[in-house]
């Protein structure tokens, strides 16, 4: 077999392959055996029909076609290996020449992994925002805790923002009740929003026993977005009473004795969370700097496929949440053009990052241990809300394990880059980045070793 490669672009190549007829003999023999099992010829047992009889009864052309269908994938893979090409998608194969007892010629056009010259990635400098826990953040968390211990009491007055009401809802169109669009005896906080447009405005000023009808749109089901009339009936108006913010509350709601200790604990927990967010931002900032240092040719087919996949995923998530795309864009403050441009930019950056990190993993000779793969599968299962064993079985059965391994390799490559980076916050403080997991995700920082006291000297020693 002979093969030659023509570079059509930095991400697409054309292979021209010549296969001598004698190299087709194993495939021809297999084709005759396969056809012999499929036909019934009087005087011959099934599977024992001689080739010359098959040629006469079925035709030599059918045998040749069967042989070519078997040999093409094999010779295509051999040609890729001979020319050191890594395909990124299925090829476009065309048989350009083939006659009986003559050389088979075919071409294969395919997207290939681009060649990348890696820049220096040690000591990358980047900047992120400061970690700041505002008093309002602490107060918000404490207030949320107070609400968990709040009580509700009926009031004989119209409902106002912050009150709870017990209500019934019924959606109709042209006087007909819509199946599945009814709610009975539901407790709802006025002003909370997120349920159905117009509900909060309708509830304001309603008292126990009142009814009102307003126009809105369905937010779920097969008729999402359809205009409807909604009748709301209020059976109770309740006022929320929060516990006093004192030491008694701290002892009721936590393990602390004083409200000051509770506030301090909330502030510390918020700080830990924000430091993890800062570390994740630092990781992304380092990768962004690296992306700016290298030009990565991108296969447009791969970009288009990823764009379509992400767009479909967003649409599915919005559909499950009952949010129309125009409402989502309004909430995000984007036009559809801005949304598409932002999605395109993020996809191109993600694809480029994959190629760069693959090269880093190769250069650093990074490997994946079995326990790393197992841990990654467990985390992926948890993220998708699936049973880890069922998730792992699905990955193995559908041959997705190589993808999982590649994810870990890229994460470890990114962690290698980030560990040598110098990332500072806006105030000039160096950001601690030693809490990256092997797969590149952010974990809790390792606890500092506690000091031990020497029993004889009474002085602390490192433990």
KETITOR-708049 format. One record per residue (C-alpha): residue in three letters; x, y, z. Coordinates in Angstrom, 2 decimals. Example, Ala and Ser with C-alpha at 12.3 -4.5 7.8 and 13.67 -1.06 7.14 Angstrom:
ALA_12.30_-4.50_7.80
SER_13.67_-1.06_7.14
//
This chain:
UNK_0.00_0.00_0.00
UNK_1.18_3.51_-0.86
UNK_-0.21_6.73_0.53
UNK_0.41_10.43_0.21
UNK_-0.97_13.36_2.15
UNK_-1.95_16.80_0.90
UNK_-2.48_19.58_3.42
UNK_-5.68_21.39_2.49
UNK_-5.55_23.67_5.53
UNK_-3.88_23.63_8.96
UNK_-6.80_21.50_10.17
UNK_-7.74_19.44_7.11
UNK_-5.80_16.90_5.07
UNK_-6.41_14.79_1.98
UNK_-5.02_11.28_1.86
UNK_-4.51_9.53_-1.47
UNK_-4.15_5.78_-1.03
UNK_-3.19_3.04_-3.52
UNK_-3.84_-0.59_-2.58
UNK_-2.43_-3.34_-4.87
UNK_-5.04_-5.90_-5.84
UNK_-3.15_-8.73_-4.13
UNK_-3.65_-6.96_-0.78
UNK_-7.41_-7.27_-1.33
UNK_-7.31_-11.08_-1.42
UNK_-8.10_-11.62_2.32
UNK_-11.08_-9.28_2.00
UNK_-12.22_-10.99_-1.19
UNK_-12.05_-14.40_0.49
UNK_-14.07_-13.02_3.43
UNK_-16.61_-11.55_0.99
UNK_-17.11_-14.90_-0.76
UNK_-17.63_-16.64_2.61
UNK_-20.12_-14.02_3.76
UNK_-22.17_-14.16_0.57
UNK_-22.07_-17.97_0.58
UNK_-23.80_-17.87_3.97
UNK_-26.53_-15.57_2.65
UNK_-27.63_-17.37_-0.53
UNK_-29.28_-20.72_-1.34
UNK_-28.10_-22.48_-4.52
UNK_-29.60_-25.89_-5.42
UNK_-26.98_-28.63_-5.18
UNK_-24.79_-26.79_-2.67
UNK_-24.92_-26.69_1.08
UNK_-25.36_-23.24_2.62
UNK_-21.96_-21.65_3.11
UNK_-20.28_-24.09_0.68
UNK_-21.07_-22.33_-2.61
UNK_-17.86_-22.06_-4.71
UNK_-16.65_-18.57_-5.75
UNK_-17.18_-19.25_-9.46
UNK_-20.84_-20.11_-8.79
UNK_-21.27_-16.93_-6.70
UNK_-19.73_-14.91_-9.55
UNK_-22.24_-16.46_-11.97
UNK_-25.31_-16.26_-9.73
UNK_-24.69_-13.04_-7.77
UNK_-22.07_-11.27_-9.82
UNK_-18.40_-10.53_-9.33
UNK_-19.26_-6.85_-8.79
UNK_-21.21_-7.59_-5.59
UNK_-18.21_-9.52_-4.21
UNK_-15.83_-6.69_-5.08
UNK_-18.13_-4.14_-3.40
UNK_-18.28_-6.25_-0.24
UNK_-14.49_-6.58_-0.21
UNK_-13.96_-2.84_-0.67
UNK_-16.39_-2.02_2.17
UNK_-14.28_-4.19_4.46
UNK_-10.83_-3.06_3.31
UNK_-11.37_0.71_3.11
UNK_-11.54_1.37_6.91
UNK_-8.44_-0.80_7.46
UNK_-6.36_0.91_4.78
UNK_-7.59_4.36_5.86
UNK_-6.33_3.72_9.42
UNK_-3.01_2.38_8.08
UNK_-2.61_5.54_5.97
UNK_-3.32_7.76_9.00
UNK_-0.67_5.95_11.01
UNK_1.86_6.01_8.15
UNK_1.47_9.77_7.82
UNK_1.25_10.47_11.57
UNK_-2.18_12.12_11.34
UNK_-4.71_12.37_14.19
UNK_-8.27_12.57_12.84
UNK_-10.90_14.67_14.61
UNK_-14.00_13.48_12.75
UNK_-15.25_10.90_10.28
UNK_-13.56_11.17_6.86
UNK_-15.11_11.88_3.48
UNK_-13.93_8.85_1.47
UNK_-14.19_8.54_-2.30
UNK_-13.08_5.58_-4.43
UNK_-11.36_7.19_-7.41
UNK_-10.22_4.10_-9.29
UNK_-11.00_0.42_-9.13
UNK_-11.24_-2.35_-11.68
UNK_-11.14_-6.11_-11.18
UNK_-7.54_-7.26_-10.77
UNK_-6.33_-3.65_-10.78
UNK_-5.00_-1.34_-8.06
UNK_-7.61_0.21_-5.77
UNK_-7.25_3.97_-5.35
UNK_-9.23_6.14_-2.95
UNK_-9.03_9.54_-1.29
UNK_-10.00_10.51_2.24
UNK_-10.50_14.10_3.36
UNK_-10.57_14.53_7.12
UNK_-10.25_17.17_9.85
UNK_-6.96_16.69_11.68
UNK_-5.39_17.91_14.90
UNK_-3.51_21.14_14.15
UNK_0.21_21.43_14.82
UNK_0.83_23.84_17.71
UNK_4.04_25.47_18.81
UNK_3.64_25.78_22.55
UNK_4.77_29.06_24.10
UNK_6.42_29.19_27.50
UNK_3.78_28.42_30.11
UNK_5.83_28.62_33.28
UNK_5.33_31.58_35.59
UNK_2.30_33.02_33.80
UNK_1.12_36.20_35.50
UNK_-2.59_36.97_35.87
UNK_-4.90_38.99_38.09
UNK_-8.27_38.35_39.75
UNK_-10.66_40.29_41.96
UNK_-10.18_40.60_45.71
UNK_-11.98_38.26_48.09
UNK_-14.39_40.43_50.01
UNK_-17.10_39.36_52.43
UNK_-19.37_42.35_52.92
UNK_-21.46_42.87_56.04
UNK_-24.52_42.66_53.81
UNK_-23.44_39.16_52.68
UNK_-23.25_38.01_56.30
UNK_-26.58_39.64_57.15
UNK_-28.23_37.94_54.16
UNK_-27.04_34.51_55.31
UNK_-28.09_35.12_58.92
UNK_-31.51_36.39_57.79
UNK_-31.95_33.24_55.71
UNK_-31.19_31.22_58.85
UNK_-33.71_33.28_60.83
UNK_-36.37_32.54_58.22
UNK_-35.87_28.82_58.78
UNK_-36.93_29.36_62.40
UNK_-39.66_31.91_61.63
UNK_-43.33_31.40_62.47
UNK_-46.42_32.34_60.48
UNK_-49.54_33.87_61.96
UNK_-52.84_34.69_60.25
UNK_-53.63_38.38_59.81
UNK_-56.92_40.11_58.95
UNK_-55.56_42.59_56.43
UNK_-54.66_42.74_52.72
UNK_-51.52_40.93_51.63
UNK_-48.31_42.93_51.18
UNK_-44.81_42.12_49.95
UNK_-43.16_39.58_52.25
UNK_-46.43_38.10_53.48
UNK_-47.33_34.47_52.87
UNK_-50.67_33.55_51.32
UNK_-52.40_30.20_50.89
UNK_-53.87_30.24_47.40
UNK_-55.55_28.31_44.61
UNK_-54.67_28.91_40.94
UNK_-56.59_27.89_37.84
UNK_-55.59_28.69_34.25
UNK_-58.24_28.79_31.49
UNK_-58.40_29.60_27.81
UNK_-61.69_30.57_26.23
UNK_-63.40_29.52_29.46
UNK_-61.97_25.99_29.35
UNK_-59.76_24.82_32.25
UNK_-56.30_23.77_31.03
UNK_-55.35_20.29_32.22
UNK_-52.39_20.34_34.59
UNK_-52.61_24.12_35.08
UNK_-54.29_24.04_38.49
UNK_-52.84_24.47_41.99
UNK_-54.71_24.05_45.29
UNK_-53.73_25.06_48.83
UNK_-50.24_26.26_47.96
UNK_-48.27_28.52_50.29
UNK_-46.60_31.36_48.41
UNK_-44.59_34.38_49.51
UNK_-45.80_37.60_47.90
UNK_-43.06_39.29_45.93
UNK_-40.92_36.18_45.57
UNK_-41.48_35.98_41.80
UNK_-40.44_33.18_39.49
UNK_-43.81_31.43_39.37
UNK_-46.09_33.07_36.82
UNK_-46.02_36.60_35.43
UNK_-48.58_38.90_37.01
UNK_-49.16_36.81_40.15
UNK_-47.39_39.14_42.58
UNK_-49.18_42.18_41.20
UNK_-52.53_40.39_41.51
UNK_-51.90_39.28_45.11
UNK_-50.94_42.74_46.37
UNK_-53.94_44.04_48.33
UNK_-55.90_40.76_48.29
UNK_-57.39_39.54_51.59
UNK_-58.53_36.14_52.78
UNK_-61.58_35.08_50.72
UNK_-60.76_37.34_47.73
UNK_-60.62_36.16_44.13
UNK_-59.07_37.84_41.12
UNK_-58.45_37.00_37.44
UNK_-55.47_38.25_35.46
UNK_-53.85_37.56_32.08
UNK_-50.55_35.71_31.83
UNK_-48.65_33.04_29.89
UNK_-48.06_29.39_30.73
UNK_-44.53_28.68_31.93
UNK_-44.47_24.91_31.55
UNK_-45.98_21.94_29.74
UNK_-46.73_21.49_26.06
UNK_-48.40_24.90_25.81
UNK_-45.58_26.95_27.34
UNK_-45.82_30.62_26.35
UNK_-49.52_30.40_25.45
UNK_-51.72_33.28_26.71
UNK_-54.21_32.28_29.43
UNK_-56.55_33.73_32.04
UNK_-55.51_32.88_35.60
UNK_-57.95_32.92_38.52
UNK_-56.30_33.25_41.93
UNK_-58.18_32.65_45.18
UNK_-56.68_33.51_48.60
UNK_-57.81_31.53_51.66
UNK_-55.23_32.83_54.18
UNK_-52.93_35.81_54.60
UNK_-50.04_35.14_56.98
UNK_-47.40_37.39_58.45
UNK_-43.91_36.06_59.05
UNK_-42.45_36.61_62.50
UNK_-38.66_36.29_62.72
UNK_-36.89_35.35_65.96
UNK_-34.88_38.08_67.64
UNK_-31.25_38.27_66.61
UNK_-29.73_37.50_70.01
UNK_-27.77_34.86_71.90
UNK_-30.89_32.74_72.39
UNK_-31.32_32.54_68.63
UNK_-27.64_31.62_68.17
UNK_-28.07_28.73_70.64
UNK_-31.31_27.64_68.95
UNK_-30.00_27.71_65.38
UNK_-26.36_26.69_65.80
UNK_-23.72_25.20_68.08
UNK_-22.61_28.66_69.19
UNK_-23.43_30.42_72.47
UNK_-23.43_34.01_71.24
UNK_-24.68_35.87_68.19
UNK_-21.18_37.26_67.66
UNK_-19.78_33.74_67.34
UNK_-22.52_32.87_64.85
UNK_-21.73_35.95_62.76
UNK_-18.01_35.12_62.81
UNK_-18.68_31.56_61.66
UNK_-20.92_32.73_58.82
UNK_-18.25_35.22_57.71
UNK_-15.57_32.50_57.76
UNK_-17.68_30.09_55.72
UNK_-18.52_32.77_53.17
UNK_-14.82_33.61_52.97
UNK_-13.91_29.98_52.25
UNK_-16.49_29.83_49.49
UNK_-15.29_33.08_47.94
UNK_-11.68_31.89_48.09
UNK_-12.67_28.79_46.14
UNK_-14.44_31.01_43.61
UNK_-11.32_33.17_43.42
UNK_-9.14_30.10_42.80
UNK_-11.45_29.00_39.99
UNK_-11.29_32.52_38.52
UNK_-7.49_32.41_38.79
UNK_-7.39_29.10_36.92
UNK_-9.51_30.60_34.13
UNK_-7.42_33.78_34.06
UNK_-4.19_31.80_33.63
UNK_-5.71_29.79_30.78
UNK_-6.92_33.01_29.14
UNK_-3.38_34.45_29.23
UNK_-2.04_31.24_27.67
UNK_-4.67_31.38_24.91
UNK_-3.50_34.88_24.03
UNK_0.06_33.63_23.56
UNK_-0.57_31.08_20.83
UNK_-2.48_30.92_17.57
UNK_-4.51_27.73_17.30
UNK_-6.10_26.87_13.93
UNK_-9.59_25.53_14.58
UNK_-11.46_22.94_12.48
UNK_-14.70_24.69_11.55
UNK_-16.61_21.39_11.53
UNK_-15.58_20.74_15.13
UNK_-16.49_24.30_16.14
UNK_-19.88_24.04_14.44
UNK_-20.67_20.70_16.09
UNK_-19.73_22.07_19.52
UNK_-21.76_25.25_18.92
UNK_-24.83_23.23_17.99
UNK_-24.40_20.93_21.00
UNK_-24.08_23.83_23.46
UNK_-26.96_25.74_21.90
UNK_-29.18_22.66_22.11
UNK_-28.16_22.10_25.75
UNK_-29.07_25.69_26.66
UNK_-32.42_25.41_24.88
UNK_-33.18_22.14_26.70
UNK_-32.32_23.66_30.08
UNK_-34.51_26.69_29.38
UNK_-37.31_24.40_28.20
UNK_-37.17_22.34_31.39
UNK_-37.24_25.55_33.44
UNK_-40.16_26.88_31.40
UNK_-38.21_29.99_30.34
UNK_-38.63_31.20_26.73
UNK_-35.41_32.22_24.96
UNK_-36.54_35.84_24.59
UNK_-37.18_36.04_28.35
UNK_-33.74_34.56_29.06
UNK_-32.09_37.10_26.74
UNK_-34.02_39.91_28.41
UNK_-32.85_38.78_31.86
UNK_-29.26_38.55_30.60
UNK_-29.47_41.95_28.91
UNK_-28.42_40.48_25.55
UNK_-29.72_40.54_22.01
UNK_-29.81_37.26_20.09
UNK_-26.83_38.51_18.05
UNK_-24.84_39.23_21.22
UNK_-25.78_35.82_22.64
UNK_-24.61_34.03_19.48
UNK_-21.37_36.03_19.34
UNK_-20.61_35.30_22.99
UNK_-21.38_31.59_22.54
UNK_-19.16_31.44_19.45
UNK_-16.27_33.10_21.33
UNK_-16.58_30.75_24.30
UNK_-16.73_27.66_22.07
UNK_-13.66_28.72_20.07
UNK_-11.72_29.40_23.27
UNK_-12.78_26.00_24.66
UNK_-11.72_24.11_21.52
UNK_-8.40_25.97_21.36
UNK_-7.80_25.24_25.05
UNK_-8.36_21.52_24.45
UNK_-5.67_21.42_21.75
UNK_-3.20_23.40_23.88
UNK_-3.74_21.31_27.01
UNK_-3.44_18.09_25.00
UNK_-0.02_19.27_23.81
UNK_1.02_20.21_27.34
UNK_-0.05_16.80_28.65
UNK_1.97_15.14_25.89
UNK_5.05_17.30_26.53
UNK_4.88_16.76_30.31
UNK_4.26_13.01_29.80
UNK_1.25_13.17_32.09
UNK_-0.58_9.92_32.80
UNK_-3.82_8.89_34.49
UNK_-3.94_6.44_37.39
UNK_-6.89_4.11_37.92
UNK_-7.90_5.87_41.15
UNK_-7.94_9.21_39.32
UNK_-10.28_7.79_36.69
UNK_-12.52_6.29_39.37
UNK_-12.66_9.58_41.28
UNK_-13.43_11.51_38.10
UNK_-16.28_9.16_37.22
UNK_-17.74_9.56_40.71
UNK_-17.60_13.38_40.49
UNK_-19.14_13.40_37.02
UNK_-21.92_11.12_38.24
UNK_-22.60_13.40_41.22
UNK_-22.71_16.46_38.96
UNK_-25.32_14.81_36.75
UNK_-27.30_13.41_39.70
UNK_-26.71_9.76_38.70
UNK_-25.66_6.67_40.58
UNK_-21.85_6.40_40.25
UNK_-21.91_2.69_39.35
UNK_-24.63_3.16_36.72
UNK_-22.78_6.17_35.30
UNK_-19.51_4.20_35.10
UNK_-21.26_1.24_33.44
UNK_-22.78_3.58_30.84
UNK_-19.38_5.16_30.11
UNK_-17.76_1.74_29.60
UNK_-20.62_0.31_27.52
UNK_-20.64_3.30_25.15
UNK_-16.84_3.58_24.92
UNK_-16.71_7.02_26.58
UNK_-13.82_6.13_28.88
UNK_-11.20_7.57_26.46
UNK_-13.08_10.88_26.66
UNK_-13.02_10.73_30.47
UNK_-9.28_10.03_30.42
UNK_-8.73_12.96_28.07
UNK_-10.68_15.23_30.42
UNK_-8.42_14.23_33.31
UNK_-5.27_14.70_31.23
UNK_-6.35_18.21_30.27
UNK_-7.23_19.02_33.85
UNK_-3.85_17.82_35.08
UNK_-2.10_19.76_32.33
UNK_-3.95_22.91_33.39
UNK_-3.08_22.24_37.04
UNK_0.59_21.93_36.03
UNK_0.44_25.34_34.36
UNK_-1.47_26.98_37.20
UNK_0.86_25.67_39.90
UNK_3.75_27.68_38.46
UNK_1.64_30.76_37.73
UNK_1.79_33.97_39.72
UNK_-1.75_35.19_40.27
UNK_-2.45_38.26_42.37
UNK_-5.67_39.87_43.49
UNK_-6.50_43.50_42.80
UNK_-4.78_44.50_46.05
UNK_-1.53_42.82_45.02
UNK_-1.82_39.77_47.27
UNK_-0.67_36.41_45.84
UNK_-3.57_33.96_45.41
UNK_-3.06_30.47_46.85
UNK_-3.55_27.90_44.05
UNK_-2.40_24.67_45.67
UNK_-5.95_23.33_46.03
UNK_-6.46_22.22_42.44
UNK_-7.50_18.60_42.11
UNK_-5.66_16.34_39.63
UNK_-8.54_16.78_37.15
UNK_-8.23_20.58_37.26
UNK_-11.27_21.29_39.43
UNK_-11.02_23.33_42.64
UNK_-11.13_21.57_46.00
UNK_-11.04_22.67_49.62
UNK_-7.57_23.75_50.79
UNK_-5.63_21.21_52.80
UNK_-5.84_21.99_56.55
UNK_-2.74_23.46_58.12
UNK_-0.86_21.03_60.42
UNK_-1.64_21.69_64.06
UNK_1.15_22.59_66.45
UNK_1.88_20.01_69.11
UNK_3.14_20.92_72.60
UNK_6.27_19.18_73.86
UNK_5.33_17.78_77.29
UNK_8.76_18.55_78.72
UNK_9.51_22.01_77.31
UNK_5.88_23.22_77.05
UNK_6.85_24.71_73.65
UNK_4.89_24.08_70.47
UNK_6.46_21.85_67.86
UNK_5.44_21.26_64.26
UNK_3.19_18.22_63.93
//
